[in-house]
Amino acid sequence: MPKKGSGERKESFDELMKSCALVPYRTIAVGIDHSYTSAMVMERALHLAKIFCSKLIIIHVVPTMLPFETKQGPAVDPSYMEFMKLADTDVIQLAKKRLTEMGVKGEVIELEGEPAEEILEVLEEEKVNLVVVGSKEKTGTLVHLGSVSKAVSERAKCSVLIERV
């Protein structure tokens, strides 16, 4: 439809929709820990990867800071780090097992550091198209996200799906 008085052609919404080239979700990522929320979010990511025939990158980060620290403090005791890695071995093995069971191509990346920063770095390096994060609240805004989910959802340069658990 032409705009009145301008002589320009205005595309219809239908034409605009047809001309939009969406990038398929070739690579999907999810960060996991040993929480219930994390398990539900990983299941959503697995199912999406299967539907879209995407590669799934499962990211697990052992925090090198104690919970609720706001800046890098003294180094975490090495025995604590070893305990955390050992405790998370089951989570990593289950993630690998679920990839195989679902027939989804992917990998599990194990890292140490500040979880949000490490996840964001992987998203960039792997050219992730979609990251799935969890919310502990069924309603609300970004305020209801955990600190890692909030940071990732605010700073990721890819699409973000917030799974309400």
Chimera marker file (.cmm) of the C-alpha trace (Angstrom):
<marker_set name="trace">
<marker id="1" x="0.000" y="0.000" z="0.000" r="1" g="1" b="0" radius="0.5"/>
<marker id="2" x="1.401" y="3.403" z="-0.868" r="1" g="1" b="0" radius="0.5"/>
<marker id="3" x="1.713" y="5.977" z="1.892" r="1" g="1" b="0" radius="0.5"/>
<marker id="4" x="-0.621" y="8.887" z="1.391" r="1" g="1" b="0" radius="0.5"/>
<marker id="5" x="1.133" y="11.761" z="-0.318" r="1" g="1" b="0" radius="0.5"/>
<marker id="6" x="4.635" y="10.215" z="-0.238" r="1" g="1" b="0" radius="0.5"/>
<marker id="7" x="4.572" y="8.109" z="-3.365" r="1" g="1" b="0" radius="0.5"/>
<marker id="8" x="6.501" y="5.373" z="-1.460" r="1" g="1" b="0" radius="0.5"/>
<marker id="9" x="5.321" y="1.819" z="-1.273" r="1" g="1" b="0" radius="0.5"/>
<marker id="10" x="4.602" y="0.568" z="2.252" r="1" g="1" b="0" radius="0.5"/>
<marker id="11" x="5.101" y="-3.171" z="2.677" r="1" g="1" b="0" radius="0.5"/>
<marker id="12" x="2.364" y="-5.168" z="4.327" r="1" g="1" b="0" radius="0.5"/>
<marker id="13" x="3.070" y="-6.991" z="7.559" r="1" g="1" b="0" radius="0.5"/>
<marker id="14" x="2.799" y="-10.269" z="5.658" r="1" g="1" b="0" radius="0.5"/>
<marker id="15" x="5.482" y="-9.172" z="3.182" r="1" g="1" b="0" radius="0.5"/>
<marker id="16" x="7.732" y="-8.046" z="6.029" r="1" g="1" b="0" radius="0.5"/>
<marker id="17" x="7.323" y="-11.392" z="7.801" r="1" g="1" b="0" radius="0.5"/>
<marker id="18" x="8.222" y="-13.300" z="4.645" r="1" g="1" b="0" radius="0.5"/>
<marker id="19" x="11.331" y="-11.189" z="4.119" r="1" g="1" b="0" radius="0.5"/>
<marker id="20" x="12.698" y="-11.717" z="7.642" r="1" g="1" b="0" radius="0.5"/>
<marker id="21" x="15.518" y="-14.216" z="7.567" r="1" g="1" b="0" radius="0.5"/>
<marker id="22" x="15.751" y="-15.836" z="10.977" r="1" g="1" b="0" radius="0.5"/>
<marker id="23" x="18.960" y="-17.564" z="11.882" r="1" g="1" b="0" radius="0.5"/>
<marker id="24" x="18.130" y="-21.122" z="12.933" r="1" g="1" b="0" radius="0.5"/>
<marker id="25" x="19.162" y="-22.220" z="16.399" r="1" g="1" b="0" radius="0.5"/>
<marker id="26" x="22.180" y="-24.196" z="15.194" r="1" g="1" b="0" radius="0.5"/>
<marker id="27" x="23.873" y="-24.030" z="18.581" r="1" g="1" b="0" radius="0.5"/>
<marker id="28" x="22.009" y="-23.949" z="21.892" r="1" g="1" b="0" radius="0.5"/>
<marker id="29" x="23.678" y="-23.599" z="25.285" r="1" g="1" b="0" radius="0.5"/>
<marker id="30" x="22.630" y="-24.168" z="28.870" r="1" g="1" b="0" radius="0.5"/>
<marker id="31" x="24.508" y="-23.714" z="32.127" r="1" g="1" b="0" radius="0.5"/>
<marker id="32" x="23.981" y="-26.381" z="34.778" r="1" g="1" b="0" radius="0.5"/>
<marker id="33" x="24.690" y="-26.984" z="38.425" r="1" g="1" b="0" radius="0.5"/>
<marker id="34" x="23.173" y="-29.567" z="40.768" r="1" g="1" b="0" radius="0.5"/>
<marker id="35" x="19.864" y="-27.771" z="41.413" r="1" g="1" b="0" radius="0.5"/>
<marker id="36" x="16.317" y="-28.802" z="40.516" r="1" g="1" b="0" radius="0.5"/>
<marker id="37" x="15.942" y="-25.633" z="38.434" r="1" g="1" b="0" radius="0.5"/>
<marker id="38" x="19.074" y="-26.521" z="36.494" r="1" g="1" b="0" radius="0.5"/>
<marker id="39" x="17.768" y="-30.026" z="35.743" r="1" g="1" b="0" radius="0.5"/>
<marker id="40" x="14.494" y="-28.636" z="34.390" r="1" g="1" b="0" radius="0.5"/>
<marker id="41" x="16.287" y="-26.025" z="32.291" r="1" g="1" b="0" radius="0.5"/>
<marker id="42" x="18.631" y="-28.643" z="30.858" r="1" g="1" b="0" radius="0.5"/>
<marker id="43" x="15.667" y="-30.821" z="29.882" r="1" g="1" b="0" radius="0.5"/>
<marker id="44" x="14.109" y="-27.879" z="28.029" r="1" g="1" b="0" radius="0.5"/>
<marker id="45" x="17.404" y="-27.232" z="26.226" r="1" g="1" b="0" radius="0.5"/>
<marker id="46" x="17.715" y="-30.936" z="25.318" r="1" g="1" b="0" radius="0.5"/>
<marker id="47" x="14.238" y="-31.013" z="23.813" r="1" g="1" b="0" radius="0.5"/>
<marker id="48" x="14.810" y="-27.790" z="21.860" r="1" g="1" b="0" radius="0.5"/>
<marker id="49" x="18.123" y="-29.110" z="20.517" r="1" g="1" b="0" radius="0.5"/>
<marker id="50" x="16.389" y="-32.296" z="19.402" r="1" g="1" b="0" radius="0.5"/>
<marker id="51" x="13.527" y="-30.418" z="17.707" r="1" g="1" b="0" radius="0.5"/>
<marker id="52" x="15.841" y="-27.975" z="15.910" r="1" g="1" b="0" radius="0.5"/>
<marker id="53" x="18.571" y="-30.577" z="15.195" r="1" g="1" b="0" radius="0.5"/>
<marker id="54" x="20.967" y="-28.248" z="17.022" r="1" g="1" b="0" radius="0.5"/>
<marker id="55" x="24.230" y="-28.817" z="18.783" r="1" g="1" b="0" radius="0.5"/>
<marker id="56" x="23.775" y="-28.485" z="22.548" r="1" g="1" b="0" radius="0.5"/>
<marker id="57" x="26.555" y="-27.092" z="24.683" r="1" g="1" b="0" radius="0.5"/>
<marker id="58" x="26.098" y="-27.885" z="28.354" r="1" g="1" b="0" radius="0.5"/>
<marker id="59" x="28.257" y="-25.638" z="30.511" r="1" g="1" b="0" radius="0.5"/>
<marker id="60" x="29.185" y="-26.454" z="34.094" r="1" g="1" b="0" radius="0.5"/>
<marker id="61" x="31.245" y="-23.969" z="36.079" r="1" g="1" b="0" radius="0.5"/>
<marker id="62" x="32.767" y="-24.676" z="39.479" r="1" g="1" b="0" radius="0.5"/>
<marker id="63" x="32.769" y="-21.280" z="41.220" r="1" g="1" b="0" radius="0.5"/>
<marker id="64" x="36.157" y="-20.080" z="42.407" r="1" g="1" b="0" radius="0.5"/>
<marker id="65" x="34.548" y="-17.534" z="44.738" r="1" g="1" b="0" radius="0.5"/>
<marker id="66" x="32.510" y="-18.359" z="47.787" r="1" g="1" b="0" radius="0.5"/>
<marker id="67" x="28.770" y="-17.709" z="47.462" r="1" g="1" b="0" radius="0.5"/>
<marker id="68" x="27.710" y="-14.079" z="47.988" r="1" g="1" b="0" radius="0.5"/>
<marker id="69" x="31.223" y="-12.641" z="47.537" r="1" g="1" b="0" radius="0.5"/>
<marker id="70" x="31.020" y="-9.464" z="45.497" r="1" g="1" b="0" radius="0.5"/>
<marker id="71" x="34.644" y="-9.311" z="44.399" r="1" g="1" b="0" radius="0.5"/>
<marker id="72" x="37.524" y="-11.712" z="44.189" r="1" g="1" b="0" radius="0.5"/>
<marker id="73" x="38.613" y="-12.371" z="47.736" r="1" g="1" b="0" radius="0.5"/>
<marker id="74" x="41.244" y="-14.759" z="49.015" r="1" g="1" b="0" radius="0.5"/>
<marker id="75" x="41.777" y="-17.910" z="46.995" r="1" g="1" b="0" radius="0.5"/>
<marker id="76" x="39.305" y="-20.692" z="47.705" r="1" g="1" b="0" radius="0.5"/>
<marker id="77" x="40.882" y="-23.565" z="49.601" r="1" g="1" b="0" radius="0.5"/>
<marker id="78" x="42.043" y="-26.272" z="47.125" r="1" g="1" b="0" radius="0.5"/>
<marker id="79" x="40.337" y="-28.994" z="49.171" r="1" g="1" b="0" radius="0.5"/>
<marker id="80" x="37.025" y="-27.113" z="48.766" r="1" g="1" b="0" radius="0.5"/>
<marker id="81" x="37.578" y="-26.962" z="44.997" r="1" g="1" b="0" radius="0.5"/>
<marker id="82" x="38.307" y="-30.694" z="44.877" r="1" g="1" b="0" radius="0.5"/>
<marker id="83" x="35.178" y="-31.382" z="46.938" r="1" g="1" b="0" radius="0.5"/>
<marker id="84" x="33.064" y="-29.262" z="44.543" r="1" g="1" b="0" radius="0.5"/>
<marker id="85" x="34.500" y="-31.006" z="41.475" r="1" g="1" b="0" radius="0.5"/>
<marker id="86" x="33.861" y="-34.421" z="43.009" r="1" g="1" b="0" radius="0.5"/>
<marker id="87" x="30.316" y="-33.465" z="44.022" r="1" g="1" b="0" radius="0.5"/>
<marker id="88" x="29.613" y="-32.260" z="40.494" r="1" g="1" b="0" radius="0.5"/>
<marker id="89" x="30.964" y="-35.389" z="38.775" r="1" g="1" b="0" radius="0.5"/>
<marker id="90" x="27.494" y="-36.984" z="38.938" r="1" g="1" b="0" radius="0.5"/>
<marker id="91" x="25.906" y="-33.913" z="37.356" r="1" g="1" b="0" radius="0.5"/>
<marker id="92" x="28.389" y="-33.996" z="34.465" r="1" g="1" b="0" radius="0.5"/>
<marker id="93" x="27.939" y="-37.735" z="33.918" r="1" g="1" b="0" radius="0.5"/>
<marker id="94" x="24.144" y="-37.394" z="33.937" r="1" g="1" b="0" radius="0.5"/>
<marker id="95" x="24.334" y="-34.534" z="31.431" r="1" g="1" b="0" radius="0.5"/>
<marker id="96" x="26.457" y="-36.663" z="29.084" r="1" g="1" b="0" radius="0.5"/>
<marker id="97" x="24.087" y="-39.594" z="29.551" r="1" g="1" b="0" radius="0.5"/>
<marker id="98" x="21.032" y="-37.435" z="28.707" r="1" g="1" b="0" radius="0.5"/>
<marker id="99" x="22.703" y="-36.182" z="25.513" r="1" g="1" b="0" radius="0.5"/>
<marker id="100" x="23.174" y="-39.797" z="24.423" r="1" g="1" b="0" radius="0.5"/>
<marker id="101" x="19.678" y="-40.906" z="25.503" r="1" g="1" b="0" radius="0.5"/>
<marker id="102" x="18.031" y="-38.044" z="23.602" r="1" g="1" b="0" radius="0.5"/>
<marker id="103" x="20.222" y="-38.572" z="20.529" r="1" g="1" b="0" radius="0.5"/>
<marker id="104" x="21.351" y="-34.949" z="20.632" r="1" g="1" b="0" radius="0.5"/>
<marker id="105" x="24.776" y="-33.976" z="19.359" r="1" g="1" b="0" radius="0.5"/>
<marker id="106" x="26.635" y="-31.840" z="21.826" r="1" g="1" b="0" radius="0.5"/>
<marker id="107" x="29.246" y="-31.563" z="24.485" r="1" g="1" b="0" radius="0.5"/>
<marker id="108" x="29.693" y="-30.806" z="28.144" r="1" g="1" b="0" radius="0.5"/>
<marker id="109" x="32.187" y="-28.067" z="28.949" r="1" g="1" b="0" radius="0.5"/>
<marker id="110" x="33.614" y="-28.042" z="32.477" r="1" g="1" b="0" radius="0.5"/>
<marker id="111" x="35.150" y="-24.787" z="33.712" r="1" g="1" b="0" radius="0.5"/>
<marker id="112" x="36.267" y="-23.015" z="36.857" r="1" g="1" b="0" radius="0.5"/>
<marker id="113" x="35.666" y="-19.343" z="37.602" r="1" g="1" b="0" radius="0.5"/>
<marker id="114" x="32.806" y="-16.923" z="37.983" r="1" g="1" b="0" radius="0.5"/>
<marker id="115" x="29.819" y="-18.778" z="36.434" r="1" g="1" b="0" radius="0.5"/>
<marker id="116" x="28.164" y="-15.912" z="34.555" r="1" g="1" b="0" radius="0.5"/>
<marker id="117" x="31.455" y="-14.675" z="33.095" r="1" g="1" b="0" radius="0.5"/>
<marker id="118" x="32.508" y="-18.169" z="32.005" r="1" g="1" b="0" radius="0.5"/>
<marker id="119" x="29.114" y="-18.894" z="30.422" r="1" g="1" b="0" radius="0.5"/>
<marker id="120" x="29.116" y="-15.579" z="28.543" r="1" g="1" b="0" radius="0.5"/>
<marker id="121" x="32.605" y="-16.320" z="27.229" r="1" g="1" b="0" radius="0.5"/>
<marker id="122" x="31.519" y="-19.744" z="25.925" r="1" g="1" b="0" radius="0.5"/>
<marker id="123" x="28.468" y="-18.188" z="24.246" r="1" g="1" b="0" radius="0.5"/>
<marker id="124" x="30.766" y="-15.866" z="22.299" r="1" g="1" b="0" radius="0.5"/>
<marker id="125" x="33.428" y="-18.468" z="21.458" r="1" g="1" b="0" radius="0.5"/>
<marker id="126" x="30.939" y="-21.089" z="20.295" r="1" g="1" b="0" radius="0.5"/>
<marker id="127" x="28.736" y="-18.611" z="18.403" r="1" g="1" b="0" radius="0.5"/>
<marker id="128" x="25.671" y="-19.774" z="20.335" r="1" g="1" b="0" radius="0.5"/>
<marker id="129" x="22.301" y="-18.761" z="18.840" r="1" g="1" b="0" radius="0.5"/>
<marker id="130" x="20.152" y="-19.473" z="21.910" r="1" g="1" b="0" radius="0.5"/>
<marker id="131" x="20.932" y="-19.801" z="25.600" r="1" g="1" b="0" radius="0.5"/>
<marker id="132" x="18.410" y="-21.286" z="28.010" r="1" g="1" b="0" radius="0.5"/>
<marker id="133" x="18.421" y="-19.974" z="31.589" r="1" g="1" b="0" radius="0.5"/>
<marker id="134" x="16.166" y="-20.671" z="34.540" r="1" g="1" b="0" radius="0.5"/>
<marker id="135" x="13.936" y="-18.631" z="36.766" r="1" g="1" b="0" radius="0.5"/>
<marker id="136" x="12.935" y="-19.823" z="40.207" r="1" g="1" b="0" radius="0.5"/>
<marker id="137" x="9.710" y="-17.825" z="40.092" r="1" g="1" b="0" radius="0.5"/>
<marker id="138" x="6.774" y="-18.641" z="37.828" r="1" g="1" b="0" radius="0.5"/>
<marker id="139" x="5.905" y="-14.965" z="37.496" r="1" g="1" b="0" radius="0.5"/>
<marker id="140" x="7.782" y="-11.732" z="37.566" r="1" g="1" b="0" radius="0.5"/>
<marker id="141" x="10.665" y="-10.020" z="35.865" r="1" g="1" b="0" radius="0.5"/>
<marker id="142" x="14.438" y="-10.299" z="35.754" r="1" g="1" b="0" radius="0.5"/>
<marker id="143" x="14.367" y="-9.597" z="39.497" r="1" g="1" b="0" radius="0.5"/>
<marker id="144" x="13.182" y="-13.184" z="39.993" r="1" g="1" b="0" radius="0.5"/>
<marker id="145" x="16.183" y="-14.700" z="38.230" r="1" g="1" b="0" radius="0.5"/>
<marker id="146" x="19.188" y="-16.025" z="40.073" r="1" g="1" b="0" radius="0.5"/>
<marker id="147" x="22.331" y="-13.928" z="39.806" r="1" g="1" b="0" radius="0.5"/>
<marker id="148" x="23.881" y="-16.086" z="37.070" r="1" g="1" b="0" radius="0.5"/>
<marker id="149" x="20.686" y="-16.254" z="34.984" r="1" g="1" b="0" radius="0.5"/>
<marker id="150" x="20.181" y="-12.523" z="35.396" r="1" g="1" b="0" radius="0.5"/>
<marker id="151" x="23.719" y="-11.658" z="34.278" r="1" g="1" b="0" radius="0.5"/>
<marker id="152" x="23.558" y="-14.040" z="31.304" r="1" g="1" b="0" radius="0.5"/>
<marker id="153" x="20.103" y="-12.849" z="30.196" r="1" g="1" b="0" radius="0.5"/>
<marker id="154" x="21.136" y="-9.191" z="30.395" r="1" g="1" b="0" radius="0.5"/>
<marker id="155" x="24.516" y="-9.503" z="28.686" r="1" g="1" b="0" radius="0.5"/>
<marker id="156" x="24.231" y="-12.377" z="26.190" r="1" g="1" b="0" radius="0.5"/>
<marker id="157" x="24.486" y="-11.333" z="22.553" r="1" g="1" b="0" radius="0.5"/>
<marker id="158" x="22.284" y="-14.216" z="21.436" r="1" g="1" b="0" radius="0.5"/>
<marker id="159" x="18.614" y="-15.023" z="22.001" r="1" g="1" b="0" radius="0.5"/>
<marker id="160" x="17.709" y="-15.958" z="25.573" r="1" g="1" b="0" radius="0.5"/>
<marker id="161" x="14.930" y="-18.295" z="26.690" r="1" g="1" b="0" radius="0.5"/>
<marker id="162" x="13.935" y="-17.965" z="30.331" r="1" g="1" b="0" radius="0.5"/>
<marker id="163" x="12.441" y="-21.246" z="31.517" r="1" g="1" b="0" radius="0.5"/>
<marker id="164" x="10.012" y="-20.699" z="34.376" r="1" g="1" b="0" radius="0.5"/>
<marker id="165" x="10.411" y="-23.574" z="36.829" r="1" g="1" b="0" radius="0.5"/>
<link id1="1" id2="2" r="1" g="1" b="0" radius="0.2"/>
<link id1="2" id2="3" r="1" g="1" b="0" radius="0.2"/>
<link id1="3" id2="4" r="1" g="1" b="0" radius="0.2"/>
<link id1="4" id2="5" r="1" g="1" b="0" radius="0.2"/>
<link id1="5" id2="6" r="1" g="1" b="0" radius="0.2"/>
<link id1="6" id2="7" r="1" g="1" b="0" radius="0.2"/>
<link id1="7" id2="8" r="1" g="1" b="0" radius="0.2"/>
<link id1="8" id2="9" r="1" g="1" b="0" radius="0.2"/>
<link id1="9" id2="10" r="1" g="1" b="0" radius="0.2"/>
<link id1="10" id2="11" r="1" g="1" b="0" radius="0.2"/>
<link id1="11" id2="12" r="1" g="1" b="0" radius="0.2"/>
<link id1="12" id2="13" r="1" g="1" b="0" radius="0.2"/>
<link id1="13" id2="14" r="1" g="1" b="0" radius="0.2"/>
<link id1="14" id2="15" r="1" g="1" b="0" radius="0.2"/>
<link id1="15" id2="16" r="1" g="1" b="0" radius="0.2"/>
<link id1="16" id2="17" r="1" g="1" b="0" radius="0.2"/>
<link id1="17" id2="18" r="1" g="1" b="0" radius="0.2"/>
<link id1="18" id2="19" r="1" g="1" b="0" radius="0.2"/>
<link id1="19" id2="20" r="1" g="1" b="0" radius="0.2"/>
<link id1="20" id2="21" r="1" g="1" b="0" radius="0.2"/>
<link id1="21" id2="22" r="1" g="1" b="0" radius="0.2"/>
<link id1="22" id2="23" r="1" g="1" b="0" radius="0.2"/>
<link id1="23" id2="24" r="1" g="1" b="0" radius="0.2"/>
<link id1="24" id2="25" r="1" g="1" b="0" radius="0.2"/>
<link id1="25" id2="26" r="1" g="1" b="0" radius="0.2"/>
<link id1="26" id2="27" r="1" g="1" b="0" radius="0.2"/>
<link id1="27" id2="28" r="1" g="1" b="0" radius="0.2"/>
<link id1="28" id2="29" r="1" g="1" b="0" radius="0.2"/>
<link id1="29" id2="30" r="1" g="1" b="0" radius="0.2"/>
<link id1="30" id2="31" r="1" g="1" b="0" radius="0.2"/>
<link id1="31" id2="32" r="1" g="1" b="0" radius="0.2"/>
<link id1="32" id2="33" r="1" g="1" b="0" radius="0.2"/>
<link id1="33" id2="34" r="1" g="1" b="0" radius="0.2"/>
<link id1="34" id2="35" r="1" g="1" b="0" radius="0.2"/>
<link id1="35" id2="36" r="1" g="1" b="0" radius="0.2"/>
<link id1="36" id2="37" r="1" g="1" b="0" radius="0.2"/>
<link id1="37" id2="38" r="1" g="1" b="0" radius="0.2"/>
<link id1="38" id2="39" r="1" g="1" b="0" radius="0.2"/>
<link id1="39" id2="40" r="1" g="1" b="0" radius="0.2"/>
<link id1="40" id2="41" r="1" g="1" b="0" radius="0.2"/>
<link id1="41" id2="42" r="1" g="1" b="0" radius="0.2"/>
<link id1="42" id2="43" r="1" g="1" b="0" radius="0.2"/>
<link id1="43" id2="44" r="1" g="1" b="0" radius="0.2"/>
<link id1="44" id2="45" r="1" g="1" b="0" radius="0.2"/>
<link id1="45" id2="46" r="1" g="1" b="0" radius="0.2"/>
<link id1="46" id2="47" r="1" g="1" b="0" radius="0.2"/>
<link id1="47" id2="48" r="1" g="1" b="0" radius="0.2"/>
<link id1="48" id2="49" r="1" g="1" b="0" radius="0.2"/>
<link id1="49" id2="50" r="1" g="1" b="0" radius="0.2"/>
<link id1="50" id2="51" r="1" g="1" b="0" radius="0.2"/>
<link id1="51" id2="52" r="1" g="1" b="0" radius="0.2"/>
<link id1="52" id2="53" r="1" g="1" b="0" radius="0.2"/>
<link id1="53" id2="54" r="1" g="1" b="0" radius="0.2"/>
<link id1="54" id2="55" r="1" g="1" b="0" radius="0.2"/>
<link id1="55" id2="56" r="1" g="1" b="0" radius="0.2"/>
<link id1="56" id2="57" r="1" g="1" b="0" radius="0.2"/>
<link id1="57" id2="58" r="1" g="1" b="0" radius="0.2"/>
<link id1="58" id2="59" r="1" g="1" b="0" radius="0.2"/>
<link id1="59" id2="60" r="1" g="1" b="0" radius="0.2"/>
<link id1="60" id2="61" r="1" g="1" b="0" radius="0.2"/>
<link id1="61" id2="62" r="1" g="1" b="0" radius="0.2"/>
<link id1="62" id2="63" r="1" g="1" b="0" radius="0.2"/>
<link id1="63" id2="64" r="1" g="1" b="0" radius="0.2"/>
<link id1="64" id2="65" r="1" g="1" b="0" radius="0.2"/>
<link id1="65" id2="66" r="1" g="1" b="0" radius="0.2"/>
<link id1="66" id2="67" r="1" g="1" b="0" radius="0.2"/>
<link id1="67" id2="68" r="1" g="1" b="0" radius="0.2"/>
<link id1="68" id2="69" r="1" g="1" b="0" radius="0.2"/>
<link id1="69" id2="70" r="1" g="1" b="0" radius="0.2"/>
<link id1="70" id2="71" r="1" g="1" b="0" radius="0.2"/>
<link id1="71" id2="72" r="1" g="1" b="0" radius="0.2"/>
<link id1="72" id2="73" r="1" g="1" b="0" radius="0.2"/>
<link id1="73" id2="74" r="1" g="1" b="0" radius="0.2"/>
<link id1="74" id2="75" r="1" g="1" b="0" radius="0.2"/>
<link id1="75" id2="76" r="1" g="1" b="0" radius="0.2"/>
<link id1="76" id2="77" r="1" g="1" b="0" radius="0.2"/>
<link id1="77" id2="78" r="1" g="1" b="0" radius="0.2"/>
<link id1="78" id2="79" r="1" g="1" b="0" radius="0.2"/>
<link id1="79" id2="80" r="1" g="1" b="0" radius="0.2"/>
<link id1="80" id2="81" r="1" g="1" b="0" radius="0.2"/>
<link id1="81" id2="82" r="1" g="1" b="0" radius="0.2"/>
<link id1="82" id2="83" r="1" g="1" b="0" radius="0.2"/>
<link id1="83" id2="84" r="1" g="1" b="0" radius="0.2"/>
<link id1="84" id2="85" r="1" g="1" b="0" radius="0.2"/>
<link id1="85" id2="86" r="1" g="1" b="0" radius="0.2"/>
<link id1="86" id2="87" r="1" g="1" b="0" radius="0.2"/>
<link id1="87" id2="88" r="1" g="1" b="0" radius="0.2"/>
<link id1="88" id2="89" r="1" g="1" b="0" radius="0.2"/>
<link id1="89" id2="90" r="1" g="1" b="0" radius="0.2"/>
<link id1="90" id2="91" r="1" g="1" b="0" radius="0.2"/>
<link id1="91" id2="92" r="1" g="1" b="0" radius="0.2"/>
<link id1="92" id2="93" r="1" g="1" b="0" radius="0.2"/>
<link id1="93" id2="94" r="1" g="1" b="0" radius="0.2"/>
<link id1="94" id2="95" r="1" g="1" b="0" radius="0.2"/>
<link id1="95" id2="96" r="1" g="1" b="0" radius="0.2"/>
<link id1="96" id2="97" r="1" g="1" b="0" radius="0.2"/>
<link id1="97" id2="98" r="1" g="1" b="0" radius="0.2"/>
<link id1="98" id2="99" r="1" g="1" b="0" radius="0.2"/>
<link id1="99" id2="100" r="1" g="1" b="0" radius="0.2"/>
<link id1="100" id2="101" r="1" g="1" b="0" radius="0.2"/>
<link id1="101" id2="102" r="1" g="1" b="0" radius="0.2"/>
<link id1="102" id2="103" r="1" g="1" b="0" radius="0.2"/>
<link id1="103" id2="104" r="1" g="1" b="0" radius="0.2"/>
<link id1="104" id2="105" r="1" g="1" b="0" radius="0.2"/>
<link id1="105" id2="106" r="1" g="1" b="0" radius="0.2"/>
<link id1="106" id2="107" r="1" g="1" b="0" radius="0.2"/>
<link id1="107" id2="108" r="1" g="1" b="0" radius="0.2"/>
<link id1="108" id2="109" r="1" g="1" b="0" radius="0.2"/>
<link id1="109" id2="110" r="1" g="1" b="0" radius="0.2"/>
<link id1="110" id2="111" r="1" g="1" b="0" radius="0.2"/>
<link id1="111" id2="112" r="1" g="1" b="0" radius="0.2"/>
<link id1="112" id2="113" r="1" g="1" b="0" radius="0.2"/>
<link id1="113" id2="114" r="1" g="1" b="0" radius="0.2"/>
<link id1="114" id2="115" r="1" g="1" b="0" radius="0.2"/>
<link id1="115" id2="116" r="1" g="1" b="0" radius="0.2"/>
<link id1="116" id2="117" r="1" g="1" b="0" radius="0.2"/>
<link id1="117" id2="118" r="1" g="1" b="0" radius="0.2"/>
<link id1="118" id2="119" r="1" g="1" b="0" radius="0.2"/>
<link id1="119" id2="120" r="1" g="1" b="0" radius="0.2"/>
<link id1="120" id2="121" r="1" g="1" b="0" radius="0.2"/>
<link id1="121" id2="122" r="1" g="1" b="0" radius="0.2"/>
<link id1="122" id2="123" r="1" g="1" b="0" radius="0.2"/>
<link id1="123" id2="124" r="1" g="1" b="0" radius="0.2"/>
<link id1="124" id2="125" r="1" g="1" b="0" radius="0.2"/>
<link id1="125" id2="126" r="1" g="1" b="0" radius="0.2"/>
<link id1="126" id2="127" r="1" g="1" b="0" radius="0.2"/>
<link id1="127" id2="128" r="1" g="1" b="0" radius="0.2"/>
<link id1="128" id2="129" r="1" g="1" b="0" radius="0.2"/>
<link id1="129" id2="130" r="1" g="1" b="0" radius="0.2"/>
<link id1="130" id2="131" r="1" g="1" b="0" radius="0.2"/>
<link id1="131" id2="132" r="1" g="1" b="0" radius="0.2"/>
<link id1="132" id2="133" r="1" g="1" b="0" radius="0.2"/>
<link id1="133" id2="134" r="1" g="1" b="0" radius="0.2"/>
<link id1="134" id2="135" r="1" g="1" b="0" radius="0.2"/>
<link id1="135" id2="136" r="1" g="1" b="0" radius="0.2"/>
<link id1="136" id2="137" r="1" g="1" b="0" radius="0.2"/>
<link id1="137" id2="138" r="1" g="1" b="0" radius="0.2"/>
<link id1="138" id2="139" r="1" g="1" b="0" radius="0.2"/>
<link id1="139" id2="140" r="1" g="1" b="0" radius="0.2"/>
<link id1="140" id2="141" r="1" g="1" b="0" radius="0.2"/>
<link id1="141" id2="142" r="1" g="1" b="0" radius="0.2"/>
<link id1="142" id2="143" r="1" g="1" b="0" radius="0.2"/>
<link id1="143" id2="144" r="1" g="1" b="0" radius="0.2"/>
<link id1="144" id2="145" r="1" g="1" b="0" radius="0.2"/>
<link id1="145" id2="146" r="1" g="1" b="0" radius="0.2"/>
<link id1="146" id2="147" r="1" g="1" b="0" radius="0.2"/>
<link id1="147" id2="148" r="1" g="1" b="0" radius="0.2"/>
<link id1="148" id2="149" r="1" g="1" b="0" radius="0.2"/>
<link id1="149" id2="150" r="1" g="1" b="0" radius="0.2"/>
<link id1="150" id2="151" r="1" g="1" b="0" radius="0.2"/>
<link id1="151" id2="152" r="1" g="1" b="0" radius="0.2"/>
<link id1="152" id2="153" r="1" g="1" b="0" radius="0.2"/>
<link id1="153" id2="154" r="1" g="1" b="0" radius="0.2"/>
<link id1="154" id2="155" r="1" g="1" b="0" radius="0.2"/>
<link id1="155" id2="156" r="1" g="1" b="0" radius="0.2"/>
<link id1="156" id2="157" r="1" g="1" b="0" radius="0.2"/>
<link id1="157" id2="158" r="1" g="1" b="0" radius="0.2"/>
<link id1="158" id2="159" r="1" g="1" b="0" radius="0.2"/>
<link id1="159" id2="160" r="1" g="1" b="0" radius="0.2"/>
<link id1="160" id2="161" r="1" g="1" b="0" radius="0.2"/>
<link id1="161" id2="162" r="1" g="1" b="0" radius="0.2"/>
<link id1="162" id2="163" r="1" g="1" b="0" radius="0.2"/>
<link id1="163" id2="164" r="1" g="1" b="0" radius="0.2"/>
<link id1="164" id2="165" r="1" g="1" b="0" radius="0.2"/>
</marker_set>
